[in-house]
Amino acid sequence: MTVPRGDIDMLIAEAVAHADLRCPRLPAHPDGETVAIEARVWAQRTGLSAAAEGGVVDRRRPVGPVAEAMRDAPIGALRIAGLYATWLEVLNERALVVGWDLGYAASLVTILREGYTTGADALHFALTDLYERITAGGGAAVLPDLADALERYCAAARRDRDLMSAELPPSLPEFLDNRVDRTPVPMFTALHRLDPALGALGGPPAEGIAPLTELAGLLTAVDEDLTGYRQAVEAGTRLTLIPVLMREYGHSVPTAFQSGMVLFGAWKTQLDHGVRAVSALPDVSSATRRQAQAAVDWVGALHRYHAAQARTTLAVPLG
C-alpha cells in the first residue's frame, strides 16, 4: 500500500503528539551543554568526527537525552554517559555505510570485557578511552552489563538485515524480541548506575528493575519506529513495527500507526504502574526508587530525541 508523503508525515506527527502527552518534558541537567561541548571536542580528539561542523555529532546532538534522563547525576557520571552516547551515534553512522559486521562488533565488546582489542580505528580508540575513564572512576562493575548490552545491540542490528531480506516480515513476538535489544536503553541504564544515588557505584540493578528496563526498551522501540518510520523506509536499513503489524493483522499503514500508538499507551501505563509498585514495596531504598524512575526517564528523554530528528524532515509542523 502506497501512502502519500504528506499523509505519512501527518501520521508521524500524531504519533509524536500521542507520546508527548504520555511523556512530560523534564528539566535537563544544568551541566548538559557543558558536557555536550566536551563530547564534541572528545569526538574530534579521538578521531570519531572531523573538526568541521556538520557531522553526525553536530546533527544528532546525542548528549541531549542523556542530560534529561540523568538530570540529577554527578557531572562525572553524566560525562561518561554523554561520551558513550556520542560514540554510539558514530557507530550507528558507520553501520549505515558498511553494515553490521559481528566480528567488528566483537572487537569492540572485547574492550569492555577485557580492556584491550586488536582493532585500531577511531571507534576502538575512543571506546578504550571510555573504558579507562570508567575504571579510573571506580565504575568497573558496570562494564560486564554494558558489554552484554552492546553485544546484544549489534547482534540485533545484524538480524535486522536478515529479517528485512526475508520473504515475509517476522511475527510480532519475533520482531519485538529482537527489537528491544536494538535500542540503547539497556546500555544507558547500565551507565546510569554510575550515579551513586542509584546504589553502589556500578552495582547490579535492584530486584524488580530488569522487567522495567525491558519494558522501557519496548516503549523506546515503538516510539522510534513510529517517529522515524519514513527515515527508516528511505534508508532501507532497519525493519520497523509498521510492516510487521500490517503482516500480522492485515492492517493498512494508518491502522498500523494507530495500533502502534495503542501499544505505546498501554505499555507506558504498565511501566508507570510497575514503577509505582516497586516504589511502594516495604523498606524499599531510595536507590531502588531512583533506578525504577530512571526507566521512565529514559523513555521520555529518548522520545524527545526521536521527535527532534523527525522535526528536521517532516513537512507538517510538530507541537
N, C-alpha and C positions, 0 to 999 in steps of 0.2 A: 504493500500500500504506500503510495507516494503522497506525502503531506506537504503543502506549500510551506516555504521557509517562514513566512510571516506567522502561519498557524503554529509551527513548531516553536517559534520564539515566544508566542503567547502562552503555550503550554509550559514552557520552561519558566516564564515569568510567574505563572500561577503556582508552580511548584516552589519557587523561591519564596513567594509570599506566604505560602502554607507553612513552610519550615520556619520562616521569620516569626510567625505567631507562636510557634512551639519552642522557640529558642531565643529568649530575650537577650539583647546585647549586654555584655558585661564590660566594666571598665578594664582597659589594658594596663599592664604593668607600667609603672612610672618610668622605668628604665628601658622600656621596649624599643624606643627609637635609637637609644644609645647602642643597644645590642644589635639592632639591625645594621647600623653603620659599621660596627665591629665585624659583623658577619660578612659584609661586603668586602671589607679590607682583607679579612681572612681568606675569602674565596679567591681574591686576586693573588695574595701572597702564596697560597698553596697551589696555584695554577688551575683552580676549578673554573675561574672565569677570567676573561680578559679585562684589562684596565678600562677599556672603553665602555661607556654605558650602553644599555640596551640588551644585555644578555639575559639568560633565564633568571638570574638572581634579581635583576632590576625589574623584569616583567612580572615575576610571580610574588616577590616580596614575602618569602617564606617564613620570616620571623613573626609576621603579624598574628597568626593563630596561636603561636607559642606564647606571645606576650599576653594574649587574652586568657588562655586556659591556665597559664601559670602566673596569674596576675599578682599573687602574694608570695611567690617563691623568692628565695635569696637570689641575688643577681648572678652568683656563680652557677646555680642550677639552671637559671634562665639562659645564661650564655651557652652552656653545653647543649641544651635542647635546641636553641636557636641555630647554633652552628650545625647540629645534626640535620635539622630541617633544611638548611641551606645545602648541605651535602646531598641530601636525598633528592632535592629538586634537580641537581646536576646529574645524579644517577638516572633519574627518570628521563631527563632530556637526552642523555646518551642512548638510552634504550629506544627512544623514538627513531633514532638514526640506524643503530646497528642491531637492535633486538635484545632479547634477554638470553644471555648465554649462562648456563648454570655453572660451568667451570669458572667463568669470570666471577660470578656471584660467590662461589665457594671461596675464591681467593680473598674476597672482601670479608666474608664471615670469619675466615681464619684469623684476621686481625683482631676481631672482638673476642675470639676464643683463646688465642694463644699469644697475641701481641706482635706477631710478625707475619709476613707473607712474601711470596715470590713476585707479586705484582709490583709494578714500578711506575704507574701513571699517576695523574693528579688525584684521582679518586682514592687510590690506595694511600698516597702520601697524606692526604687530608684526613682520612679515617684513622690512620696511625696517630696523627696528631691528636685527634679526639680521644682515642684510646688512652694516650698518655695523660691527657687532661683529666679524664675520668678517674684513672687510677691514682694520679697525684692528689686529687681532691678527696680520696677515700671512698670513692663510689664503685670500686671493682666488683662488688657483689651484684651490681645491676647488669654487668656485662653478659653473663650467660643468657638472661632473658632477652636482652637486646639482640644478641647474636641469633637466638632462636627465631625471634620475630622477623629479623632481616632475612633469614634463610627462607622462612615461610612466604614472606612478601615476594621475593624474587621467584620462588617456585610457582606461586600463584600467578604471577605475571607471565611466566613462561607458559603455564597451562592455558592462559587466556588465548594464546595463539592457536593452540590445538582446538580449543572449544570454538573459536571463530571459523576455523577451517573445516569443522565437522559438517556433515550434510545437513544436520538438524541442530538447532540450539539445544543445550543441555536441559534436563529437567530443572525445575525451580530449586529443589533441595540441593542438587549437584552444583548448580550455579552459586547458590548462597554459601555453600561450604567453601568453595574456592574464593568467592568474592570477599568474605570477611578477612581472609589473610592478605588480601590485596590492598587493604587500607593501612595507613600509617598509625592507626590508633594503638595497636599493641606496642609499637616502638616508642611512641610518645609517652604513653602511660608508664612504661618502664623507666624512661628518663625522668619523668615527673617525680619518681621516688628518690631522686637525688635531693629533693626538698626534705629536710629533716622533719618538717611538720607532718609529713605523710608516714612517719615511722622511722625505724633505724635506717641510717643512710644507705640507700641502695638495697634495702632488705626486701624480702619477698612480699607479695601482696597479702593483705589481711584476708582472713576467711570470708568468703562470700563476695569478694571483689571480682574474681575471674569471670563469673557469668555476666556481671555488669559491664566489664570491659568488652566481652564478646558482643553484647547487645549494642554497645556504643559503636563497635566496628560495623555491625549490620546497618545501623542508622546512617553512619557516615557513607557507607557504600551506596545505599539507596539515594541519599542526597546527592552524592557526586554523579550517580548515573542519571538522575533527573536533570540537575542543573547543567551538567556537561554533556548532555545527550548529543547535541548537534556536533560539538567538537570531536567527540569520540567517533561518531559516524564518519565525519570528514577525514579524520586521521586514519581510521581503519585499523587501529592498533589495540583496541580494548572492547571486549564484549560488555554490553550494558544490560540492565534489567529489562528494558523495554521489549526487545525481541524475544526474550525468554518468556515474559508474561504473554506476549502475543501467541507464541507457540503453545504454551501450557494451557491457556484458556480461550484461545481464538479471539483475543482482543484486537481491536483496532489500535493505532498509535494513541489517539486521545484517551481511549478507555484504559490502555496500559498505563498512561500517565496518571489517570485517576486512581487506579489500583496501587500504583507506587506511592502516591500521596497517602492513601489509606494505610498502607503498610508502615509508612513513616510515622503517621499519627498514632497508630496502635502500639508500635514498638517504643515510641517516645513515652507514651503513657506507662508502658510496662517498665521502662527504665526509671522513670521518676518514682514509681511505686517501689521498685527494688531499692532505690537509694533511701527512701523513707523507711523501708523495713529494716535495712541494715543499721541506719542511724538510731532506730528505736530499740535495738537489742539491749538487754540489760547489761550494764557495765561496759558498754561499747566505748572504746577510746576515741579521743578527738582525732587521732591519726587515721583511724579506720573511717571515721566520718569524712575526713578530707579525701581519702582515697576514693570513697564512693562518689562524692561530689565531683571529683576530677573526671569521672566517666561522662557525666552530664556536661561539664565544662568543655571537654574536647569536642563533643558533638556540636555544640553551639559555635565554638571557635572555628572549627573546620567547615561548618556550614557557611559562615560568613566569608571564609576563604574561597569556597567554591562559587558563592554568589558573586564575589568580586571579579572572578575570572569570567563568569557569564556576562557581567555588565559590559565587558570590553568588546563583546561580539554580537550582542542581541540588537535587533532593530527596534524593539519596543522598550519603553522605559521600565526600570525596576524601581520600586519604592525605596 
